[in-house]
Amino acid sequence: PMPDRYLYHNAHIPHSFEFMLKAVELGLGTCAIKSYNDSAIRKILNIPERYRIEMLMSIGYPQGEPRCPKRPPLEEICFFDHITESEKENHE
């Protein structure tokens, strides 16, 4: 039987980050991909069923600086111990 899927998922995360940080150090850009068509990837890359695909990663030279998405301030989306009615209304 296969071990718990989350065991594999959680085990690869620090190694993936280390790889991504090293790529940036070398002037490369990366993008972790967790949503993909497993069957198609297996066929394209000729990966046997006995191997588990946990994540794909694109890597290459970036074209300019990446754009950072606009995000709301943390105080608007993170609450400690309670949420007021007016805050509930603002997020519905």
BALOBA-1460 file (C-alpha; in Angstrom, 3 decimals):
// residues 92
<rec num="1" residu="p" x="0.000" y="0.000" z="0.000"/>
<rec num="2" residu="m" x="1.050" y="3.566" z="-0.695"/>
<rec num="3" residu="p" x="1.911" y="5.739" z="2.308"/>
<rec num="4" residu="d" x="-0.192" y="8.757" z="3.121"/>
<rec num="5" residu="r" x="-0.278" y="11.208" z="0.188"/>
<rec num="6" residu="y" x="0.268" y="14.167" z="2.516"/>
<rec num="7" residu="l" x="3.533" y="12.643" z="3.699"/>
<rec num="8" residu="y" x="4.938" y="13.018" z="0.183"/>
<rec num="9" residu="h" x="3.355" y="16.414" z="-0.315"/>
<rec num="10" residu="n" x="4.828" y="17.852" z="2.864"/>
<rec num="11" residu="a" x="8.224" y="16.216" z="2.347"/>
<rec num="12" residu="h" x="8.857" y="17.832" z="-1.042"/>
<rec num="13" residu="i" x="7.942" y="21.390" z="-0.048"/>
<rec num="14" residu="p" x="11.249" y="22.433" z="1.619"/>
<rec num="15" residu="h" x="13.290" y="20.874" z="-1.197"/>
<rec num="16" residu="s" x="11.192" y="22.661" z="-3.815"/>
<rec num="17" residu="f" x="11.714" y="26.015" z="-2.075"/>
<rec num="18" residu="e" x="15.455" y="25.368" z="-1.849"/>
<rec num="19" residu="f" x="15.542" y="24.599" z="-5.579"/>
<rec num="20" residu="m" x="13.526" y="27.727" z="-6.393"/>
<rec num="21" residu="l" x="15.753" y="29.966" z="-4.256"/>
<rec num="22" residu="k" x="18.885" y="28.586" z="-5.910"/>
<rec num="23" residu="a" x="17.347" y="29.209" z="-9.339"/>
<rec num="24" residu="v" x="16.689" y="32.865" z="-8.422"/>
<rec num="25" residu="e" x="20.280" y="33.158" z="-7.205"/>
<rec num="26" residu="l" x="21.354" y="31.997" z="-10.685"/>
<rec num="27" residu="g" x="19.112" y="34.562" z="-12.411"/>
<rec num="28" residu="l" x="16.327" y="32.119" z="-13.298"/>
<rec num="29" residu="g" x="12.611" y="32.337" z="-12.630"/>
<rec num="30" residu="t" x="10.436" y="29.460" z="-11.446"/>
<rec num="31" residu="c" x="6.781" y="28.686" z="-10.997"/>
<rec num="32" residu="a" x="5.452" y="25.805" z="-8.897"/>
<rec num="33" residu="i" x="2.471" y="24.063" z="-10.517"/>
<rec num="34" residu="k" x="0.112" y="21.874" z="-8.484"/>
<rec num="35" residu="s" x="-2.880" y="21.865" z="-10.840"/>
<rec num="36" residu="y" x="-2.303" y="19.777" z="-13.951"/>
<rec num="37" residu="n" x="-3.642" y="16.850" z="-15.953"/>
<rec num="38" residu="d" x="-1.797" y="13.874" z="-14.452"/>
<rec num="39" residu="s" x="-2.483" y="11.541" z="-17.406"/>
<rec num="40" residu="a" x="-1.303" y="14.083" z="-19.959"/>
<rec num="41" residu="i" x="1.899" y="14.827" z="-18.045"/>
<rec num="42" residu="r" x="2.657" y="11.106" z="-17.704"/>
<rec num="43" residu="k" x="2.171" y="10.633" z="-21.441"/>
<rec num="44" residu="i" x="4.206" y="13.696" z="-22.505"/>
<rec num="45" residu="l" x="7.106" y="12.957" z="-20.147"/>
<rec num="46" residu="n" x="6.813" y="9.152" z="-20.342"/>
<rec num="47" residu="i" x="6.451" y="8.769" z="-16.540"/>
<rec num="48" residu="p" x="5.456" y="5.257" z="-15.394"/>
<rec num="49" residu="e" x="2.517" y="4.812" z="-13.015"/>
<rec num="50" residu="r" x="4.831" y="3.583" z="-10.249"/>
<rec num="51" residu="y" x="6.047" y="7.182" z="-9.796"/>
<rec num="52" residu="r" x="3.953" y="9.790" z="-8.017"/>
<rec num="53" residu="i" x="3.907" y="13.299" z="-9.511"/>
<rec num="54" residu="e" x="3.659" y="15.770" z="-6.644"/>
<rec num="55" residu="m" x="4.437" y="19.016" z="-8.394"/>
<rec num="56" residu="l" x="5.634" y="20.441" z="-11.677"/>
<rec num="57" residu="m" x="7.987" y="23.385" z="-11.860"/>
<rec num="58" residu="s" x="8.629" y="25.635" z="-14.802"/>
<rec num="59" residu="i" x="12.057" y="27.239" z="-14.925"/>
<rec num="60" residu="g" x="13.590" y="29.755" z="-17.287"/>
<rec num="61" residu="y" x="14.931" y="33.233" z="-17.766"/>
<rec num="62" residu="p" x="12.300" y="35.840" z="-16.863"/>
<rec num="63" residu="q" x="11.324" y="38.636" z="-19.240"/>
<rec num="64" residu="g" x="11.685" y="41.623" z="-16.926"/>
<rec num="65" residu="e" x="10.521" y="41.982" z="-13.346"/>
<rec num="66" residu="p" x="7.528" y="39.927" z="-12.183"/>
<rec num="67" residu="r" x="4.413" y="41.845" z="-11.183"/>
<rec num="68" residu="c" x="3.309" y="41.518" z="-7.596"/>
<rec num="69" residu="p" x="-0.478" y="41.133" z="-7.302"/>
<rec num="70" residu="k" x="-2.286" y="43.859" z="-5.400"/>
<rec num="71" residu="r" x="-3.366" y="42.473" z="-2.050"/>
<rec num="72" residu="p" x="-5.519" y="43.973" z="0.701"/>
<rec num="73" residu="p" x="-3.757" y="44.980" z="3.916"/>
<rec num="74" residu="l" x="-3.402" y="42.133" z="6.409"/>
<rec num="75" residu="e" x="-5.584" y="43.983" z="8.926"/>
<rec num="76" residu="e" x="-8.498" y="43.771" z="6.491"/>
<rec num="77" residu="i" x="-8.361" y="40.016" z="5.996"/>
<rec num="78" residu="c" x="-6.887" y="38.606" z="9.204"/>
<rec num="79" residu="f" x="-8.742" y="38.724" z="12.525"/>
<rec num="80" residu="f" x="-7.744" y="37.637" z="15.984"/>
<rec num="81" residu="d" x="-10.356" y="36.001" z="18.208"/>
<rec num="82" residu="h" x="-13.385" y="37.753" z="16.671"/>
<rec num="83" residu="i" x="-14.912" y="39.412" z="13.631"/>
<rec num="84" residu="t" x="-17.341" y="42.301" z="13.920"/>
<rec num="85" residu="e" x="-20.625" y="42.553" z="12.002"/>
<rec num="86" residu="s" x="-19.302" y="45.443" z="9.883"/>
<rec num="87" residu="e" x="-16.244" y="43.364" z="8.977"/>
<rec num="88" residu="k" x="-18.506" y="40.464" z="7.982"/>
<rec num="89" residu="e" x="-20.530" y="42.777" z="5.723"/>
<rec num="90" residu="n" x="-17.365" y="44.104" z="4.045"/>
<rec num="91" residu="h" x="-16.256" y="40.590" z="3.105"/>
<rec num="92" residu="e" x="-19.535" y="39.132" z="1.802"/>
